[in-house]
Protein backbone atom coordinates (compact mmCIF):
# COMPACT_ATOMS: atom_id res chain seq x y z
CA UNK A 1 0.00 0.00 0.00
CA UNK A 2 1.26 3.45 -0.91
CA UNK A 3 2.57 5.43 2.06
CA UNK A 4 2.09 9.15 1.41
CA UNK A 5 4.80 11.57 2.37
CA UNK A 6 4.07 13.89 5.31
CA UNK A 7 5.91 17.22 5.38
CA UNK A 8 6.60 18.54 8.89
CA UNK A 9 7.22 22.30 8.95
CA UNK A 10 9.24 23.54 11.92
CA UNK A 11 10.78 26.97 12.54
CA UNK A 12 13.27 27.37 15.37
CA UNK A 13 15.12 30.17 17.08
CA UNK A 14 17.34 29.77 20.14
CA UNK A 15 15.73 26.56 21.37
CA UNK A 16 18.89 24.51 21.89
CA UNK A 17 17.65 23.39 25.30
CA UNK A 18 14.57 21.69 23.84
CA UNK A 19 15.49 20.64 20.30
CA UNK A 20 16.89 17.16 21.11
CA UNK A 21 13.63 16.08 22.78
CA UNK A 22 11.63 17.53 19.89
CA UNK A 23 13.72 15.86 17.20
CA UNK A 24 13.84 12.53 19.02
CA UNK A 25 10.04 12.52 19.25
CA UNK A 26 9.88 12.96 15.47
CA UNK A 27 12.44 10.24 14.85
CA UNK A 28 10.43 7.91 17.09
CA UNK A 29 7.21 8.25 15.10
CA UNK A 30 5.49 4.96 14.28
CA UNK A 31 4.84 6.35 10.80
CA UNK A 32 8.21 6.66 9.07
CA UNK A 33 7.49 8.25 5.68
CA UNK A 34 7.98 11.90 6.59
CA UNK A 35 10.29 14.79 5.84
CA UNK A 36 11.19 17.48 8.35
CA UNK A 37 11.72 20.95 6.87
CA UNK A 38 13.29 22.68 9.85
CA UNK A 39 14.18 26.34 9.44
CA UNK A 40 16.71 28.33 11.43
CA UNK A 41 15.24 31.77 12.11
CA UNK A 42 18.65 33.37 12.77
CA UNK A 43 19.43 31.56 16.01
CA UNK A 44 22.24 32.89 18.16
CA UNK A 45 22.79 29.77 20.27
CA UNK A 46 23.79 26.20 19.34
CA UNK A 47 20.39 25.32 17.88
CA UNK A 48 21.57 25.12 14.25
CA UNK A 49 24.56 22.96 15.22
CA UNK A 50 22.28 20.52 17.02
CA UNK A 51 19.91 20.25 14.06
CA UNK A 52 22.80 19.90 11.65
CA UNK A 53 24.07 16.82 13.49
CA UNK A 54 20.63 15.23 13.36
CA UNK A 55 20.37 16.03 9.64
CA UNK A 56 23.70 14.40 8.98
CA UNK A 57 22.46 11.12 10.44
CA UNK A 58 18.98 11.12 8.87
CA UNK A 59 18.31 12.42 5.33
CA UNK A 60 14.63 12.98 6.16
CA UNK A 61 15.71 16.01 8.20
CA UNK A 62 16.41 19.02 6.00
CA UNK A 63 17.96 22.04 7.68
CA UNK A 64 17.13 25.36 6.01
CA UNK A 65 17.93 28.99 6.71
CA UNK A 66 15.11 31.50 6.97
CA UNK A 67 15.17 33.66 3.85
CA UNK A 68 13.47 36.45 5.81
CA UNK A 69 12.76 37.26 9.45
CA UNK A 70 10.24 35.80 11.86
CA UNK A 71 7.98 32.76 12.14
CA UNK A 72 5.82 33.45 9.08
CA UNK A 73 8.81 33.80 6.77
CA UNK A 74 10.36 30.69 8.32
CA UNK A 75 7.15 28.70 7.76
CA UNK A 76 6.98 29.93 4.17
CA UNK A 77 10.58 28.87 3.64
CA UNK A 78 9.77 25.40 4.96
CA UNK A 79 6.61 25.12 2.89
CA UNK A 80 8.39 26.18 -0.31
CA UNK A 81 10.71 23.17 0.06
CA UNK A 82 8.03 20.65 1.05
CA UNK A 83 7.24 17.69 -1.19
CA UNK A 84 4.61 15.86 0.85
CA UNK A 85 0.96 15.27 0.03
CA UNK A 86 0.13 16.09 3.65
CA UNK A 87 1.34 18.94 5.82
CA UNK A 88 1.69 19.44 9.54
CA UNK A 89 3.41 22.00 11.73
CA UNK A 90 5.64 21.28 14.72
CA UNK A 91 7.17 23.66 17.25
CA UNK A 92 10.84 23.14 18.08
CA UNK A 93 10.29 23.13 21.84
CA UNK A 94 7.44 20.59 21.89
CA UNK A 95 7.11 16.80 21.85
CA UNK A 96 5.07 14.53 19.58
CA UNK A 97 3.23 11.45 20.78
CA UNK A 98 4.80 8.44 18.95
CA UNK A 99 1.58 7.80 16.99
CA UNK A 100 0.79 11.41 16.17
CA UNK A 101 1.56 11.25 12.45
CA UNK A 102 0.00 7.83 11.89
CA UNK A 103 -3.29 8.66 13.65
CA UNK A 104 -3.68 12.04 11.95
CA UNK A 105 -2.95 10.54 8.55
CA UNK A 106 -5.45 7.75 9.20
CA UNK A 107 -8.15 10.33 10.00
CA UNK A 108 -7.45 12.30 6.84
CA UNK A 109 -7.42 9.20 4.64
CA UNK A 110 -10.78 8.12 6.08
CA UNK A 111 -12.46 11.51 5.69
CA UNK A 112 -10.79 12.77 2.51
CA UNK A 113 -10.03 16.26 1.32
CA UNK A 114 -11.87 19.20 2.83
CA UNK A 115 -10.96 18.04 6.34
CA UNK A 116 -8.30 18.82 8.91
CA UNK A 117 -7.01 16.25 11.40
CA UNK A 118 -6.58 17.37 15.01
CA UNK A 119 -5.56 15.87 18.33
CA UNK A 120 -5.71 16.59 22.02
CA UNK A 121 -2.88 18.59 23.58
CA UNK A 122 -1.30 18.61 27.01
CA UNK A 123 0.73 21.47 28.45
CA UNK A 124 3.82 20.65 30.46
CA UNK A 125 6.38 22.83 32.22
CA UNK A 126 9.15 22.56 34.77
CA UNK A 127 7.59 25.57 36.48
CA UNK A 128 4.04 24.21 36.61
CA UNK A 129 1.05 25.13 34.46
CA UNK A 130 -0.96 28.26 35.30
CA UNK A 131 -4.72 28.10 35.79
CA UNK A 132 -5.15 30.10 32.58
CA UNK A 133 -3.25 27.60 30.44
CA UNK A 134 -4.96 24.66 32.17
CA UNK A 135 -8.37 26.17 31.36
CA UNK A 136 -7.34 26.80 27.76
CA UNK A 137 -6.15 23.19 27.43
CA UNK A 138 -9.45 21.81 28.78
CA UNK A 139 -11.52 24.15 26.60
CA UNK A 140 -9.55 23.37 23.45
CA UNK A 141 -9.64 19.61 24.03
CA UNK A 142 -13.39 19.70 24.71
CA UNK A 143 -13.94 21.32 21.30
CA UNK A 144 -11.57 18.90 19.55
CA UNK A 145 -13.31 15.81 20.96
CA UNK A 146 -16.49 16.77 19.12
CA UNK A 147 -14.92 18.55 16.15
CA UNK A 148 -16.88 21.67 17.10
CA UNK A 149 -13.80 23.92 17.14
CA UNK A 150 -15.24 26.67 14.95
CA UNK A 151 -18.25 27.09 17.25
CA UNK A 152 -16.13 29.27 19.54
CA UNK A 153 -13.57 30.61 17.09
CA UNK A 154 -14.08 34.23 18.14
CA UNK A 155 -13.07 33.49 21.74
CA UNK A 156 -9.53 32.15 21.24
CA UNK A 157 -7.55 30.20 18.66
CA UNK A 158 -9.46 26.91 18.43
CA UNK A 159 -6.81 24.85 16.63
CA UNK A 160 -3.48 24.29 18.35
CA UNK A 161 -0.79 25.63 16.02
CA UNK A 162 1.46 22.54 16.30
CA UNK A 163 -1.33 19.91 16.29
CA UNK A 164 -3.03 19.70 12.92
CA UNK A 165 -2.57 17.93 9.59
CA UNK A 166 -4.10 18.79 6.24
CA UNK A 167 -3.86 17.74 2.60
CA UNK A 168 -1.60 20.07 0.64
CA UNK A 169 -4.36 20.90 -1.86
CA UNK A 170 -6.60 22.16 0.95
CA UNK A 171 -3.72 24.10 2.46
CA UNK A 172 -3.12 25.86 -0.84
CA UNK A 173 -6.84 26.59 -1.14
CA UNK A 174 -6.59 28.40 2.21
CA UNK A 175 -3.63 30.46 0.91
CA UNK A 176 -1.01 28.66 3.01
CA UNK A 177 1.13 31.00 5.13
CA UNK A 178 0.94 33.88 2.67
CA UNK A 179 -0.84 36.59 4.72
CA UNK A 180 1.87 38.29 6.75
CA UNK A 181 -0.44 38.69 9.73
CA UNK A 182 0.12 37.83 13.38
CA UNK A 183 -0.79 35.80 15.32
CA UNK A 184 -0.26 33.56 12.29
CA UNK A 185 -1.85 30.44 13.82
CA UNK A 186 -5.09 32.26 14.59
CA UNK A 187 -5.24 33.82 11.13
CA UNK A 188 -4.70 30.40 9.55
CA UNK A 189 -7.45 28.91 11.72
CA UNK A 190 -9.87 31.58 10.50
CA UNK A 191 -8.95 30.74 6.91
CA UNK A 192 -9.67 27.04 7.57
CA UNK A 193 -13.06 28.21 8.86
CA UNK A 194 -13.59 30.53 5.89
CA UNK A 195 -12.97 27.72 3.39
CA UNK A 196 -15.15 25.26 5.30
CA UNK A 197 -12.34 22.85 6.13
CA UNK A 198 -14.13 20.47 8.49
CA UNK A 199 -12.53 19.50 11.79
CA UNK A 200 -12.26 15.75 12.38
CA UNK A 201 -13.15 14.90 15.99
CA UNK A 202 -10.36 13.28 17.98
CA UNK A 203 -9.95 11.89 21.48
CA UNK A 204 -6.28 11.03 21.00
CA UNK A 205 -3.65 12.89 23.01
CA UNK A 206 -1.11 13.62 20.28
CA UNK A 207 0.92 16.63 21.30
CA UNK A 208 2.81 17.76 24.38
CA UNK A 209 2.92 21.56 24.45
CA UNK A 210 5.82 23.03 26.41
CA UNK A 211 5.31 26.23 28.38
CA UNK A 212 8.10 28.44 29.72
CA UNK A 213 8.59 32.11 30.50
CA UNK A 214 10.51 33.04 27.31
CA UNK A 215 8.18 31.25 24.90
CA UNK A 216 7.41 33.45 21.87
CA UNK A 217 3.66 33.52 22.39
CA UNK A 218 4.27 34.89 25.89
CA UNK A 219 6.81 37.57 25.02
CA UNK A 220 6.44 38.81 21.43
CA UNK A 221 4.33 41.90 20.74
CA UNK A 222 2.66 40.13 17.81
CA UNK A 223 0.81 37.92 20.30
CA UNK A 224 -0.58 40.81 22.36
CA UNK A 225 -4.33 41.06 22.88
CA UNK A 226 -4.87 43.85 20.36
CA UNK A 227 -3.54 41.65 17.55
CA UNK A 228 -6.09 38.96 18.45
CA UNK A 229 -8.92 41.50 18.48
CA UNK A 230 -7.88 42.85 15.08
CA UNK A 231 -8.13 39.37 13.58
CA UNK A 232 -11.43 38.56 15.30
CA UNK A 233 -13.17 41.70 14.10
CA UNK A 234 -11.75 41.55 10.58
CA UNK A 235 -13.01 38.00 10.02
CA UNK A 236 -16.32 38.66 11.77
CA UNK A 237 -17.02 41.54 9.40
CA UNK A 238 -15.99 39.44 6.41
CA UNK A 239 -17.66 36.14 7.29
CA UNK A 240 -20.46 36.51 9.81
CA UNK A 241 -21.65 40.11 10.00
CA UNK A 242 -25.12 40.72 8.56
CA UNK A 243 -25.27 44.43 7.77
CA UNK A 244 -29.04 44.28 7.38
CA UNK A 245 -29.36 43.73 11.14
CA UNK A 246 -28.47 46.12 13.97
CA UNK A 247 -25.09 45.33 15.53
CA UNK A 248 -24.51 45.56 19.28
CA UNK A 249 -21.30 45.46 21.30
CA UNK A 250 -21.61 44.21 24.89
CA UNK A 251 -19.06 45.49 27.40
CA UNK A 252 -16.96 48.62 27.78
CA UNK A 253 -13.73 47.24 29.18
CA UNK A 254 -10.46 47.09 27.23
CA UNK A 255 -11.77 44.62 24.64
CA UNK A 256 -15.10 46.39 24.25
CA UNK A 257 -13.41 49.74 23.78
CA UNK A 258 -10.95 48.30 21.27
CA UNK A 259 -13.73 46.74 19.19
CA UNK A 260 -15.87 49.90 19.44
CA UNK A 261 -13.00 52.13 18.33
CA UNK A 262 -12.35 49.97 15.27
CA UNK A 263 -16.02 49.96 14.33
CA UNK A 264 -16.14 53.76 14.66
CA UNK A 265 -12.96 54.11 12.59
CA UNK A 266 -14.50 51.94 9.87
CA UNK A 267 -17.83 53.81 9.91
CA UNK A 268 -19.75 50.67 10.92
CA UNK A 269 -22.86 51.58 12.93
CA UNK A 270 -23.50 49.75 16.20
CA UNK A 271 -25.18 50.08 19.58
CA UNK A 272 -23.00 49.86 22.68
CA UNK A 273 -24.43 47.98 25.67
CA UNK A 274 -22.91 48.35 29.12
CA UNK A 275 -23.82 47.41 32.73
CA UNK A 276 -21.48 49.93 34.38
CA UNK A 277 -23.68 52.73 35.82
CA UNK A 278 -20.72 55.14 35.65
CA UNK A 279 -20.53 54.70 31.87
CA UNK A 280 -24.19 54.29 30.87
CA UNK A 281 -25.47 57.47 29.22
CA UNK A 282 -21.98 58.74 28.52
CA UNK A 283 -20.23 58.96 25.17
CA UNK A 284 -16.96 57.24 24.28
CA UNK A 285 -15.44 57.72 20.80
CA UNK A 286 -18.61 59.68 20.03
CA UNK A 287 -20.70 56.59 20.76
CA UNK A 288 -23.43 56.64 23.42
CA UNK A 289 -23.48 53.75 25.91
CA UNK A 290 -26.88 52.21 26.64
CA UNK A 291 -28.08 49.99 29.43
CA UNK A 292 -29.26 46.42 28.94
CA UNK A 293 -32.94 47.39 28.61
CA UNK A 294 -32.25 49.20 25.35
CA UNK A 295 -31.96 45.84 23.60
CA UNK A 296 -35.75 45.53 23.63
CA UNK A 297 -35.90 48.38 21.12
CA UNK A 298 -33.69 46.58 18.58
CA UNK A 299 -35.14 44.14 16.06
CA UNK A 300 -33.08 40.96 15.51
CA UNK A 301 -29.70 42.39 16.51
CA UNK A 302 -26.38 40.62 16.06
CA UNK A 303 -24.23 40.84 19.17
CA UNK A 304 -20.49 40.90 19.83
CA UNK A 305 -19.93 40.03 23.49
CA UNK A 306 -16.68 41.28 25.06
CA UNK A 307 -17.69 40.61 28.68
CA UNK A 308 -15.03 38.37 30.27
CA UNK A 309 -16.64 37.55 33.62
CA UNK A 310 -17.79 33.91 33.51
CA UNK A 311 -20.84 34.56 35.67
CA UNK A 312 -21.93 37.44 33.47
CA UNK A 313 -21.33 35.31 30.38
CA UNK A 314 -23.67 32.64 31.75
CA UNK A 315 -26.37 35.25 32.29
CA UNK A 316 -25.87 36.61 28.79
CA UNK A 317 -26.10 33.12 27.26
CA UNK A 318 -29.32 32.52 29.21
CA UNK A 319 -30.74 35.78 27.83
CA UNK A 320 -29.89 34.78 24.25
CA UNK A 321 -31.41 31.34 24.76
CA UNK A 322 -34.61 32.87 26.10
CA UNK A 323 -34.75 35.00 22.95
CA UNK A 324 -34.25 31.89 20.76
CA UNK A 325 -30.99 33.38 19.48
CA UNK A 326 -28.28 31.08 18.16
CA UNK A 327 -24.49 31.22 18.63
CA UNK A 328 -22.39 32.01 15.54
CA UNK A 329 -25.50 33.49 13.89
CA UNK A 330 -27.03 35.90 16.36
CA UNK A 331 -24.28 36.29 18.93
CA UNK A 332 -20.51 35.91 19.08
CA UNK A 333 -18.37 35.76 22.21
CA UNK A 334 -15.08 37.59 21.68
CA UNK A 335 -13.66 36.48 25.04
Secondary structure, 3 states (H helix, E strand, C coil): CCCCCEEEEEEECCCHHHHHHHHHHHHCCCCCCEEEEEEECCCCCCHHHHHHHHHHHCCCEEEEECCCCHHHHHHHHHHHCCCCCEEEECCCCCEECCCHHHHHHHHHHHHCCCEEEECEEEEECCCCCCHHHHHHHHHHHHHHHHCCHHHHCCCCCCCCCCCEEEEHHHHHHCCCCCCCCCCHHHHHHHHHHHCCCEEECCCCEEEEEECCCCCHHHHCHHHCHHHHHHHHHHHHHHHHCCCCCCEEEECCCHHHHHHHHHHHHCCCCCEEECCCCCCCCCEECCEEEECHHHHHHCCCCEEEECCCCHHHHHHHHHHHHHCCCCECCCEEECC
